[in-house]
Every structure is written in structure tokens, then in C-alpha cells.
Amino acid sequence: MTVRQDQLKNGFRIVSEHMPGLQSAAIGIWVTAGGRHERIEQNGIAHFLEHMAFKGTERRSALQIAEAIEDVGGYINAYTSREVTAYYARVLKDDVTLAMDVIGDIVLNPIFDPREIEVERGVILQEIGQAYDTPDDVIFDWLQEQSYHDQPLGRTILGPTERVSAFSREDLSGFVSEHYGPEQMILSAAGAVDHDALMKMAEEMFGHLQPRKGLTPEIARFTGGEARQEKDLEQAHFALALESPGYRDDAIYTAQIYSTALGGGMSSRLFQEVRETRGLCYTIFAQTGAYADTGTTTIYAGTSADQVAELATITIDEMKRAAEDMSAEEVARARAQMKAGMLMGLESPSNRAERLARLVQIWGQVPSLEDTVAKIDAVSTENVRAFAEQMAMQAPAALALYGPVSGAPTLAELQERRAA
């Protein structure tokens, strides 16, 4: 399997990887325009725009967009994150040209029919309402807001109801004008694909676009803070975030190995101590996520009202203990989990296409898998213990609590326990 990468004169980038033996391909456009690229009055518009891309173009109705891909047995979808919006499809190899045509059409030629805007506005408002009814969605939005208070990175991707209710056709087209330039777009494909054919299609579809610099997002500042809401729920939801490295920092590999050993699987410390030994919860996990210039290590658990205080304090104690006695065996296990998860995921052309796009967005190129594995292997037990000490004692923190949480400790109380 060979990665090939090219760029049109206007800055539009193309990256692909042919995977021998496959009869299908994944193809998509990744746009560097997510939630953190919005001004406050635009909060939620990147996601709204993603929805509207499927609601009709100059050449196709909403139904025709869906039928074009599903008539050949394919799948088309999109998502909005805090740093990108992606439009992608999975099709058989003979239908790659069709998929490229449809995706290019919805990205370049949305008509923003006023009637469809109102229909989709209602759909998104229902999506927001559904999120509010889902405690483990709400708590992560609150945690993000407390981690990056009063910043684009801290705002919800869906946006607040009042903003979504007011977006106009002009607002949508304005966001496209600001952020959907050729330099902000990456065509990524993997599977049964021909790079030269992709280049030709990209030139025909996107070569006419005029270069324009995208707006640079505000540099993130991890602020920390606490959000707590008492509500009559079955479970008390607990989420703790700690400032971690961004994805351009090689320490991200140490952070990911640490969070895997701490709470990344059934053999992890938190799972064994909090769930298996003490029976305090059904779900508990730790994970590390990263952005261009910052990251967070997050611990989440759901428990009962009378056990949330014990769970919170044990979590801090386990974090401190990891700094003292994290073993070489635990680090090796976490390292193996991380490598296996990455390599198994790359057996899917969809996952591989997404990885290619993200690496080009981050680095401007695709580092080899061998280089990535070498960086994972280079993380030592001493590295993980030192990082664990930083997480336990020094890293800025944010806390979110939702449900019957009156007995839960405050962030200040947890900070005191960290420092003790």
C-alpha cells in the first residue's frame, strides 16, 4: 500500500492510498472549518451547513443526492467536529467517479433553498433537544465549556437554540465564503482507488477555485472550572478533564498510553479498582483527545448518588498511585492496545481515508505507519510515570457533574486531594 499526495495550483490537496485486494473505496472532502472556526454569533453554523449540503444542489434534489449513491449500494454521510467538517462516501470501485461527482456537487453547489433551511432548522433543533435529554452528551459539552471557557473551542458543535433558530441563507453562504476555499480542502481516498484518476477529477471540479486564506482560529487556553447541575436522574454523572498535549506534540503518545493504562480497558486501573473491586459503577473510562494546540485527558463515570463522592476521591487516589507505581507491564499492555487499535482500524478504507486527511491537515504530509509505531514504542515507563505525576498533581482541571450530585466533592476539594 502506497500513499500518494499532490496539490493543485490553487492549494487544493489530494491524498490517497491504494489498498490491493479491495473491491470498494472510501472517498471524501475534509474541510478545515469546524466549531472552533466560528465567531460567537456563528456558533452552530458549521454543523448547520453540513446538514444543508444534502438538501439540494444546482444539479440534484435532496432525494437525488441520496438515490445517486444508494442506487449503487453505496453509503454517504458527513460530520462536523471542532476542527473539521467532512463529507464522505463508501462505494464499490466502479462507482468512485460517481461518488466524487456527488461529493463535489454538495460541497461546491448547495443552493440553500429557504424552504429546506426551515425544514433542516427543525431537524437540528430536535437534535439539540435530544442531546439535552442525553446526560452523557450534556456533561461532555459542559466539560468542554469549562475547559475552554469563553472560547470557540469551548462552545458546542450543535450551537445554542437561539442561534440555530436565527441563521439565514446569507449566514450559511457567508460561512462558505470565509472557510471553503481550496486551501482549506483535502480530497482523501483509500481502497480501490487510482490516484491519477482522482487528480484529474479534482482538477476538473476544484481547479477553478480561487485561493483565499482561511481565518486563523483563536489559540486555545485551558481555563478549567466547574459545572454542576442537580437533577432527578438514576445516575450521578461525573467527568473530569485535565490539560494534555496537542496532536503536534510528541508527548501526545505518552498521554494516550497513560490514559489507556489508567482507564482504557477492562484491565485498566480505574476499571479494576472502581468497578471490579468496589462495584461503584457500571461505566468508567479514561481517554486522551487532542486538537492542534491543546488536548484533554478525560475521565468519566456514572454512579449512584450515595457513591459519587467515593468514586471521585478514589479516582484522584488512583491517579496519584499511577505516578508512583505504574509498572512496565501496564505500559507495555497499553502500548500494545494503542498499536493494535490503530492498525486494526486501518483495515477499513473509511478509517484509512479519514486518517490520511487528518494527517495532511496536521502535518501537511502523511508520516509512515512505521514512524508512528516507533514513537509509540519509544514511550518508556519513566515517561508515563512522569506524565502521571503531572496529571495527578499539576495539570489544570475542569469538572462537570450532572444528576443527583449534591454529595459530590467540588473541584476545589478534588484539587486539595490532588495536592495532599
Secondary structure by P-SEA (a helix, b strand, c coil): cbbbbbccccbbbbbbbbbccccccccccccccccccccccccaaaaaaaaacccccccccaaaaaaaaaaaccccccccccccccccccccccaaaaaaaaaaaaaccccccaaaaaaaaaaaaaaaaaaaacaaaaaaaaaaaaacccccccccccccaaaaacccaaaaaaaaaaccccccbbbbbcccccaaaaaaaaaaccccbbbbbcccccccccbbbbbbbbccccbbbbbbbbbbbcccccaaaaaaaaaaaacccccccccccccccccccccccccccccccccccccccccccccaaaaaaaaaaaaaaaaccccaaaaaaaaaaaaaaaaaaaccaaaaaaaaaaaaaaccccccaaaaaaaaaaccaaaaaaaaaaaaccccbbbbbcccccccccaaaaaaaaac
